[in-house]
Each structure stands twice: as C-alpha cells, then as structure tokens.
C-alpha cells in the first residue's frame, strides 16, 4: 500500500511546477564550495504555499502532513482534502481560521524542514530551498545554529491577523535567537516571493527602528511581489487552474479563495496606477481596475470574499520603505500575466477561465513593475538598496541557479 501511495504521489507530481531539477552548472558550483567561517546568521521566510503545514483532529495523538499532500489531490480524495485545507473566514471579527476541529501548525518552526520541499513524499519534485540548503551547508552554515527558517500558515496570515496571532511574534523571537546564538551578530532575513512583502509588513508595522538597527543586517528579497500580482486577482476573482495538475479550475478556486495571504497579494492601490485594468468582461463591458477591483466580489454576490478583500486592501494601502539595508534579487524576460479578458456565455463570467491574457515583462509570475517597485524606497530611506537581475531564471527556478546562489553567498559571507 505504501508503495502504491508513493507511486500515486510521483505521478501526480510529474507536472508540478517546482519539479525542475537544479542545472548541472549549479551542482558543479555547489560541489566546489568550501567552508567559510566568516558568515552571518540567516533566517529564511518562504512564499505563499511554500511552507509545509501539519494537522491533527481532536482525537488524534500526533500530527500528519496537511500541505502539501499531492496524492490527496486526485479524484476520490480531493473533496475531503479541499475541505480540510481551506480556511474559514469570519467577517464579524475579520478572522481567518482552520476548519473547526483541526489544529494546524507549520512543520518544525525554526528548522529548514518545512521549506526544503512542499511534499516530503516527492521532495525532489517539489523542491523550494533544497538546493540553496546544500550550498549553505557547504560554506559552513548549520541548521539551528546560524541558519533558520520561519514557515507560517499562509492560509490564515491575514494582513491584520499576523500582527496579533503570534506569527510576527515568533518571527521576531527567531531573529533575536539567531543573533544571540552568534555572539550578537546582526541577521540577514531572506524572503522569497510572498515572503518578501510578508517581511516588509513585519519591518514596517511590527518592529521599531531601534530593533531593526540592532538585529537586521539586511533584508534580501527574491522575486518579491511588493506591489502585488495580477495572478492573485485571477485566482480570487474567477475559476482558474493553479500549480496542481490534477485539480481543475473550480476546485482550485474553492481551495484557495480564502487563503489569507493571497488576499494581500492583490495589486495594491498605493503601489500601482489606480486605473490600470486587471479584468475586462467583453460581453457586459465591466472593467475592473486596481482602484475598483473589490467590485468583482460585490457585483457577483460573494459577500464574505468582498468583506475580507476590502478590509485587506484598506489595511494594506500603504507602501512604506522598510528602512533597513536591502538587496533586491529578481529575474525578467518572461511573459507575465498583467490583465485578463472574460466572456459571459452559458455560465457566469467569473465561473470561467479568461479567454485572453495580456502580458508584460516579468519573471513569469510577477511583473517587472512589481518586482522593481522598491526603487520608490531609494529616496525614502537612508539605508542602501541594491538591485541585481538573475539571468536565465523564472520566479521559481531562481532559487536553484548558480547566479542566485553566488549573489546570496556574496551578501551573507565575508
């Protein structure tokens, strides 16, 4: 039976978007690395969906893997899986929560376990920071000593909720621990994808400048969608397939529509032209822009989503500089979705995938405008911000490229 489950997981993972192995040049680069004792502590924060989560029911004695379990996304198991993964939203107190009766937590907070890959049964096909971990070990980093990860439950990471539900408190404590274990050294904090705006929110709205000056050596942003992403609009506004090859558009929508962190990845009015089009329904003439995007959910009578997203955009409607030294690593040269066209046929327009996608330059997930939006902060803070484009990479594969690893090591070692 166990072999059968592993086979099912492997088959389902064949088309998974993180399945690309590191190129040979990266493996050769890692092989030639040598130990360097002169390195600073590092804390890694992953992007949305890149933290492994575990859960248990009320009568369970131990935790089981919840996110990700690819074999549970095939027909027959999918319905139960969606029900257990999907968070609930309570508009009366603007709160996201797990399904009643379930206790959910990140796997081994502080350790790299939760961010190496998404599904441990097919780790090589769902890798996230696995390649970077090998490089860091070769230069002398030790997990739990000077290398840490801060996984979090992205499903309930509401922009307001993270300030009070313990997520930012645990992150703050982990950074302080990393400093303490290394003789009071300042700490580099790295955020990939949605982990970058997650860290910006932490730096701007949770800790004060005295704390930042004491503990943060630099903020390393890799593929950060600081101004939001049109793909978040597509996933939340309409039925759309995502990264899971066995899950259709409707099921993907039902799975992710209340993922809290997706809500605060919507294009921010404070960081984008307010009249920039995100979606246009050709048969009705409805046009949704950065400014009026919440009308998507109001006009289609999705009241809970409308309330959740409206509150998120209201709270997130600022674009302040983090006021720490910053390194922005990004890739370009890929068609990246910027807006969508829909038609209303036999079904309501929002229950269909777009009929046309309009693209801009970017990394395949985040447009160049969003990736490079920290340029606005150069004049708003005294701390330096540098930008480096990583060649021959996209939003996901950037983490396994030689150029990224070389740039990272150049920042965190001396």
N, C-alpha and C positions, 0 to 999 in steps of 0.2 A: 504493500500500500504506500509506504514512504517513497519508494522508487517511482511509483505512478504519479504521486503529487509533485515530485521533483521534475519529472518529465513534463507534466502539465505546466508548471511554472516556467520551465525553459522554453517551451513552445510559445506560450503567451508573451514571453519577454523578447522574442526574436525581433519584433518590430518596435520595441520600446525605444524612445528617443534618446536614452542615455546609454545605448548599447555599444557605441563606438569605442573600440579599444584604443589605448594611447598609441600614437605613431611610434615607429621604430626609433626615430631620432630622439624622442622623449625618453624612451627606455635606455638608449645609449647614454644620454645626458645624465640620467639618474645613476647609472652604473659607475660613471666616472667621478661622481661627487665624493668628497672626503669630509671628515668631521671638522667642524669649525666651532670651537668653544665660545667664540665671541658672537653670540646671538641673543636677541631679546625675546622675552616671552610673547606668545601669540595666542589669541583667542579667536576662534572661527565661528561665525554665525551664518547658517545656511539660508537658502531662499525658500519661498513658499513651496510646500510639498516635499522639501528635501531633508526634513527631519523625520527620522523613524519614530513612530509612536507605538506604545503598547497599552493594552487594556485588560481589565478583568470585570466580570459581572459580580453581582452582590455575593454569591455563594462560592465564587472561585477562590482557590487558595493562592494561585500565582497568576502573573501577568502573561498574556500572549501577544504576539505581534498584531498590530492593527493596520498601521500604514508603514510600508506597503505590503500587501499580500497578493501578488499578481494572479495566483491560481484561483483566488476568490472572485476575480473579475470575469470569469467565464460563465455562460448561461447555466442556470441551476443554482449557483451560489451568489450571483451578482445582486439580487434583490435584497437579501439579508445583509450583504456587505455594505451596500449603499445606506441602508437603514442604520447600521452601526457606525459608519464613518461620518455621515452627515451630521453637522451640529444643528442645534435648535437656536432660534433667535427669539428673545422675549422683549418686545418693544416697550413694555411698561417700564423697564429699567435699563434698556439699551444694553442687553447682555447676551453673549453667545455662550452656549453650554453644550456639553456632550449629551447624548441620549440619556434620559433618566435611567438609573440603574447601572450605568457604566462608569468606571473610573479609568481615566485616560491620562497618560503622562509620557513625556519624552523618554526614550531609552537612554539610561546611564548619562544623565546630565553631567557635563564636565569632561566626559571622555569622547574620543573620536568615533566610538562605535556607531552612534546614531547618524553620522554624516558621511561615513565611508561609502555607503550604498543605500538604496531605498528598500530593496527586498533582499534580505540576507540569504534566501534560498537560491537566488540567482544574482549574487552580488556582482559578478564580473560583467553582467549585462545591464546593471542598474547603478553603475558607479557614479559617485559625486566627487568626493575629495580623496578617493582611494589612491590615485596616482600622486597627488600632492603629498599625501601622508608618507608615501615611500621616499619621496625626495627629502622631506623634512627629517625623517629618521636618519637618512644617510649623512646629513650635516650635523647630527648630534641632538636633535630635539627628542625629548622623552615625554610621552603622554602622561599627563597628571603632574608633571614637574614644571615644564616650560611650554607645553603645548596642550591646549584645551579646546573643547567645542561647547557651544551653547545652543543645543537644539531646543525647540519650543513648539508648542501646539499651535500651528498656524491656523487651525480651524477656528480657534476661539481667541486669536490675537487681535481683538478689536482695537482700533486706534485709541479709544478711551480706556478700554479694559486693561491693556498692558501696563498702564500706569498704576493700577491698584491690585491686579490679580496675582502678583508675585513674579511675573515674567521679567520685568525690568529689575526688580529687586534681586533676583537670582543672578542675572547678568552682571549687575554691579558688584555683587559679592564675589563672583567668579573672577572678575578683572582684578579686584583687590587681592584675592588669594594668589593669582598668578604673579602679581607684583611682590607680595610678601615672601613667596617661596623662592624668589630670585633676587633677594637682597635689596628689595625696594626699587628695582628697575621699573621703568615705565613699560607699558604693554602696547603692542600693536593689536588692533582689533580689525578683523577682516570680515567683510560682508559680501557674499555673492548674491547676485540677482536681488530678490526682495529682501535679503538680509542687509543690503546696503541702506535702503530707506528705513528699515527697522532700526538700524544703528543710528541713523541721523535723528530719528524721532527720540531715541534714548538720549542722545547727546544734547539735543535742543530743549527737550521738555521734561527730562527726569533728573539729570545731574547738573550741578552748578559749575561755573568756570573754575573755581578753586579745585574742585575734584578733577576736572578734565586736565588741568595743568599738572596735577600731582600724578595721575595714573596713566594718561594716554600718550604714548609715543607717537602714534599715527593712526589714522583711520584709512584702511585700504579698501576701496570699493571696486568690485569686479563685476562688470556688466550690470551696474545699478540702474534700475528704472526710477530715478529720482522724481521725474515729472509724471510718472505713471506709464501705462501701456494700453494701447488700443485693444490688445488681445484680451485684457481683463474686461473691457467693455463688451467685446464679442461674447465671451463666455458667460457673463452675467445677464446680458440683455436677451440672448437668444439660445436656442438649441445649437450646440457646437461640439464637435468631437475635439478631444484634447490629446494627451500623450498616450492614453491607454488604447491599444489596438483592438481589444475585444469589447470595448464599451462604446455604444452608439451615442449619437448626439443628445437624445432626450435623457438617457441615463447619466451622461456626463453632466448635463445641466442640473439634474436632481441631486447628483452627488456633491457638486461644488457651489451651488448658488448661495449658500450661507457660509462658505469659507471666509472667515472674517478678513484675513489678510488680502484676499482678492478684492475686497471692497475698497481697501485703501491703496490698491494699485490702479484704480481708475484714474484717468488723466486729471490732474489737479488744476482747478481754475487759476490758482495762484502761480502756476508754472507753465501754462500753455496759453496761446491765443484763445480768448474765450469763445470766439465764433468759429473755431476750427471744427469741421464736420467729423463726427465719429460714425454716424449711421444715417442712411437715407432710404426711405421706403418709396420706391418709384411709383407704385400703384396708388398711393394716397398723398404723396407729396410731403410726408412728415420728414422733418430734418432734425436730427439730434446732434447737438454741439457740445463742446466742453462745458459751456455755460448752462445749458438746459438738459443735460443728459439724464437727470433724475426723472424727467417726464416719460422716459421709456417705461419705467415701472409704474408710475401713476396712471398713465393712459391705458395700460394693459391690466389694471386692477390687481397688481401684485403688491398689496399694501405693506406686508411685512418687509419685503425687499426694499420698497420705496422708503420706508422709515429708516431701516438700517443704513442704506447707502446715503440718504440725505444727511443723516447725523454724522456719518463718517466724513463726507466731503466738507461739511461745516467745520468739523474739528480739525481736519487736515488742510484747511485753506490758509496755509502759511508756508513760506519757503525760505526759512531762515538758515543761515550758514551754521555749520556745526562748531566752528571756532576751535578746531584742532588741526594740526598738520594732516594733510590729506593726499593720498595717491589714488588717482582715478585710472583704472585699467579697463580697456574696452576693446571691442572689435567691430569692424564695419565691413561693407562690401556685400551685404546680403539683402535681398528683398525682404522688407519687414512691414507687416500689416499696419496701416495707419487709419483706414476707414473702410466702411462696408456698405454694400448696396443690397437691399432686400426687395422682394416682391410678395404681395399678398395673393395667393392662389386659392387652393382648396382649404388650406389651413391658415390660421392667423400668422402674420408675417414673422412674429417672434418665435414661432414654433418650427421654424425652418432655418437651415444654414444660409449664409449670404449667397447671393447669386453672383456677386462680383466683389473682389477685394482690391483696394487701392493701396499701393505700396510706396514706401520711402526707403532710403538707405538706413541700414542699421545692422544689428547682429543676428537677425532672423527672428528675434523675439521682441527686442526693444529698439525703438527708432534712435537715430543719431541725436535728434533733438533732446530726447530724454536722457540718453547716456551722457551727453555733454552739458546738460543743464547746470552742473556745478560750476561752470565758468562764471555764472552770475555771482557766485560767492567770493570770487577772487578779490573783488573790490570791497567786499563786506566784512572780511576778516583779515587780521594781521598775520595769521599763520599761513604758511605756504600751501599751495595746492598745485600738484603737477599732474600732467595727463600723459598717458602712454597708450598708443594703439598697438594691440597684439594682432599680428598678421596671421592669415590662414586659420582663422578660428571663427566659431559662432558662439552664441550665448551659452551653450552647454559645453562644447568641446574646448573652450578656452582654458578650463581648469587642468587639462591634460596636455597642454602644449609646452614645448621646451621654452619658448619665449616668455610665456607667463611665469613658469617656474623660475627662470633666470631672473626675471624682474622682481618677483617676490623675494627670492633669496638676497637680491641686491638691496632690498629695503630692510630686511629683518636681521641680516648678519653684517659683520664689520670686517 
